[in-house]
Amino acid sequence: MQSQIIWGILLLAAGLVLTVLSVTVIPVFFLFYGIPLLLIGAALIIFRRREEIIEEAAD
């Protein structure tokens, strides 16, 4: 696996845990941490090949 995928999965998991905890148990304060982690993790997974495509085009 590429490092972007690993980091994306880890950030998605951390964001999901924080978001679920903030909705169910802990006050909504953790939504400020959970939602950005979800978005960053999803972006890493969605745009994982962009760097390789840019490098191929430059060659």
FENFENJO-V753367 format. One record per pair of residues at least 24 apart in sequence whose ideal C-beta (glycine too) atoms are under 10 Angstrom apart, sorted by the first residue. I is the first residue (numbers start at 1). J is the second residue. Records with the same first field share a line. If there is no record, write none. Layout:
# FENFENJO-V753367
I=J / J
This chain:
# FENFENJO-V753367
1=48
2=44 / 45 / 48 / 49 / 51 / 52
3=44 / 48
4=41 / 43 / 44 / 45 / 46 / 47 / 48 / 49 / 50 / 51 / 52
5=44 / 45 / 48
6=44 / 45
7=40 / 41 / 44 / 45 / 48
8=40 / 41 / 42 / 43 / 44 / 45 / 46 / 47 / 48
9=41 / 44 / 45
10=37 / 41 / 44
11=36 / 37 / 38 / 39 / 40 / 41 / 42 / 43 / 44 / 45
12=37 / 38 / 39 / 40 / 41 / 42 / 44 / 45
13=37 / 38 / 41
14=38 / 40 / 41
15=39 / 40 / 41 / 42
16=41
